[in-house]
Amino acid sequence: MIRLRTESRKRIGPVVGLLPDEKKRKPAARKPAIPFNPKAFLAKVGNGKTTERAPNGHRIFSQGDAADAVFYIKTGGIQLTVVSQEGKKAVVAILGHGDFFGEGSLAGQLVCMATATAIDASTIVRIDRAAMIQVLHNEPSFSNLFMAYLLARNVRIQEDLVDHLFNSAEKRLARILLLLAHYGKEGQPEGLIQKISQHKLAEMIGTTRSRISLFLNKFRKLGFIKYNGTIEVHSSLLNIVLHD
């Protein structure tokens, strides 16, 4: 009997380095995610945001209009006013660079509770309610910025209420001048208030224009302010607020 000789089978290990394209490739490095920048978000239009240039006296929205957006002040200033059913008008807030307004739309307000008017040439960013809610949900850094603003605004409102309940018109005027001059506010130039009428100050304080004139003259004689169209506020004016 003839037996056929068979080759013994050997296990063959993996073949390495035969072809260049078969070499194991390293995974491509991932690009680091760009951190969200709240200021850049507010600076760009689109995605529910529009930018409006408002000249002095321009009305952004009126009391009773639909509340469907939040607004951010890039430059300039805005005053919020309310009018009673009897026609009595009051200034409830003066806002400037970096402030938001119209945030009541996020809390379920259907109509605007005040009228917003530019008191200087201003640049305003309008953010649709849906876009604002989305970025608040998705971007913690923006949520923190907005929450810090709301808390500071709430403190200011409480201080305003105490001011009106317990302080004289003279003290209220001194406090408003210090606030308008950005006294103690980090990152803001202090001292100079752009042109503002005595009538406007009277609406903010809740007194007459003649009393405002009387107090301003008194502050000027005491060296607390310089008053010549614009108002230059000195830190010494704080003595009026602190004095019992």
C-alpha positions in Angstrom: 0.0 0.0 0.0 1.3 3.3 -1.0 0.8 6.1 1.6 0.7 9.6 0.5 2.9 11.9 2.4 1.0 14.9 3.8 2.5 18.2 4.9 2.0 19.0 8.5 -0.2 22.1 9.0 1.3 24.9 11.0 -0.5 27.8 12.5 0.4 31.0 10.8 0.4 34.1 13.0 -0.7 37.5 11.8 1.4 39.0 9.1 2.7 42.4 10.1 4.0 45.1 7.9 3.4 43.6 4.5 1.5 46.4 3.0 1.7 50.1 4.1 -2.1 50.7 3.8 -2.7 47.7 6.1 -0.8 49.3 9.0 -2.9 50.1 12.0 -3.8 53.8 11.8 -4.0 56.0 14.9 -7.4 57.6 15.4 -7.5 61.2 14.4 -7.2 63.6 17.4 -10.5 65.4 18.2 -10.5 69.1 18.1 -11.3 70.6 21.5 -14.8 72.0 21.8 -15.0 75.7 21.6 -16.4 77.0 24.9 -19.6 79.0 24.7 -19.1 82.7 24.9 -22.1 84.6 26.2 -20.9 88.0 24.8 -20.2 86.4 21.4 -23.7 84.9 21.4 -25.2 88.3 22.1 -23.1 90.0 19.5 -24.3 87.7 16.6 -27.6 88.0 14.7 -29.6 84.9 13.6 -31.0 82.0 15.6 -33.8 84.1 16.9 -31.7 87.3 17.5 -31.9 90.6 15.8 -30.0 93.9 16.4 -31.7 97.3 16.3 -30.2 100.7 16.4 -32.5 103.0 18.4 -32.0 106.8 18.2 -32.7 108.9 21.3 -36.4 108.9 21.9 -37.1 105.7 20.0 -39.7 103.4 21.5 -38.7 99.8 21.7 -42.1 98.6 22.9 -45.1 100.0 24.6 -47.1 99.2 27.7 -49.7 96.6 26.6 -47.7 95.2 23.7 -47.3 91.4 23.4 -44.5 90.2 25.6 -42.6 87.8 23.3 -38.9 88.6 23.6 -36.0 89.5 25.9 -33.8 92.5 25.1 -30.1 93.2 25.8 -28.5 96.6 25.7 -25.2 96.6 23.9 -24.7 100.3 23.9 -26.7 103.3 25.1 -29.5 103.5 27.6 -33.2 102.6 28.1 -35.8 104.0 30.4 -38.9 102.0 31.5 -42.0 104.0 32.2 -45.5 103.1 33.3 -48.7 105.1 33.0 -51.7 104.6 35.4 -55.3 104.5 34.3 -55.6 108.1 35.5 -52.7 109.1 33.1 -50.0 109.5 35.8 -46.6 108.6 34.4 -43.6 107.3 36.4 -40.1 106.2 35.4 -39.5 102.8 37.0 -36.0 102.0 35.8 -33.1 103.5 33.9 -31.0 100.7 32.3 -27.6 100.8 30.5 -24.9 98.8 28.8 -25.0 95.1 29.8 -28.6 95.2 31.1 -31.5 93.0 30.0 -35.2 94.0 29.9 -38.4 92.3 28.9 -37.5 89.3 31.0 -41.1 89.1 32.2 -42.0 87.2 29.0 -40.0 84.2 30.4 -42.2 84.2 33.5 -45.5 84.0 31.6 -46.3 87.7 31.1 -48.5 88.0 28.0 -48.2 91.8 27.7 -45.5 94.3 28.5 -46.0 96.0 31.8 -44.0 99.1 30.9 -42.9 101.2 27.9 -39.2 101.0 26.9 -37.7 104.1 25.3 -34.2 104.9 24.3 -32.7 107.8 26.2 -29.5 107.9 24.1 -28.4 106.5 20.7 -28.6 102.8 21.6 -27.9 99.3 20.1 -30.4 96.8 21.3 -30.4 93.0 20.8 -33.8 91.4 20.6 -33.9 87.7 21.5 -37.1 85.7 20.8 -38.6 84.1 23.8 -38.1 80.5 22.3 -34.4 81.3 21.5 -33.8 82.7 25.0 -35.3 79.6 26.7 -33.2 77.3 24.5 -29.9 79.0 25.3 -30.8 79.1 29.0 -31.4 75.4 28.9 -28.3 74.5 26.8 -25.6 76.8 28.0 -24.8 77.0 31.7 -22.4 79.9 31.3 -25.2 82.0 29.8 -27.6 80.9 32.4 -25.2 82.0 35.1 -24.8 85.4 33.5 -28.5 85.9 33.2 -29.2 84.6 36.8 -26.6 87.0 38.2 -28.3 89.9 36.4 -31.7 88.9 37.7 -30.5 88.6 41.3 -28.8 92.0 41.1 -31.9 93.5 39.5 -34.1 92.1 42.3 -31.8 93.6 45.0 -32.0 96.9 43.2 -35.8 96.8 43.1 -36.0 96.1 46.8 -33.6 98.9 47.5 -35.7 101.3 45.4 -38.8 100.3 47.4 -37.1 100.9 50.7 -35.8 104.2 49.3 -39.3 105.4 48.4 -40.8 104.2 51.7 -38.3 105.7 54.1 -36.0 108.2 52.5 -36.6 111.9 51.7 -36.7 113.2 48.1 -33.2 114.7 48.7 -31.7 111.3 49.6 -33.6 109.6 46.8 -32.1 112.1 44.3 -28.6 111.6 45.7 -28.9 107.8 45.4 -30.2 108.0 41.8 -27.3 110.2 40.8 -24.8 107.8 42.3 -26.5 104.9 40.5 -26.6 106.8 37.2 -22.9 107.6 37.6 -22.1 103.9 38.1 -20.7 104.5 41.6 -19.2 101.3 42.9 -20.1 99.2 39.8 -17.1 97.2 38.7 -15.9 97.8 35.1 -17.8 101.0 34.6 -16.5 104.5 34.4 -17.6 106.6 37.4 -18.6 110.2 37.7 -20.2 111.5 34.6 -23.9 111.4 33.8 -24.9 112.2 30.3 -27.5 114.8 29.7 -30.7 114.1 31.7 -33.4 116.6 32.3 -34.7 117.8 35.7 -38.1 116.7 34.6 -36.8 113.2 34.0 -35.2 113.1 37.4 -38.4 114.3 39.0 -40.3 111.4 37.4 -37.7 109.0 38.7 -37.8 110.4 42.2 -41.5 111.0 42.5 -41.3 114.8 43.2 -41.6 118.1 41.3 -39.0 119.6 38.9 -38.7 122.7 41.1 -37.6 120.5 44.1 -35.1 118.7 41.9 -33.6 122.1 40.9 -33.4 123.1 44.5 -31.5 119.9 45.5 -29.1 120.0 42.5 -28.2 123.6 43.4 -27.6 122.5 47.0 -25.4 119.6 46.0 -23.4 121.9 43.7 -22.8 124.5 46.4 -21.6 121.7 48.8 -19.2 120.5 46.1 -20.9 117.1 45.7 -21.5 117.6 42.0 -20.6 119.7 39.1 -23.7 120.6 37.1 -23.5 122.2 33.6 -25.8 120.3 31.2 -24.0 117.1 32.2 -23.7 116.1 35.8 -20.3 115.1 37.3 -20.9 113.2 40.5 -18.3 113.1 43.3 -18.1 110.2 45.7 -18.7 112.7 48.5 -22.4 112.7 47.5 -22.6 109.4 49.3 -22.6 111.5 52.5 -26.2 112.6 51.7 -27.3 109.0 51.4 -25.6 107.9 54.6 -26.5 110.9 56.7 -29.5 110.4 59.1 
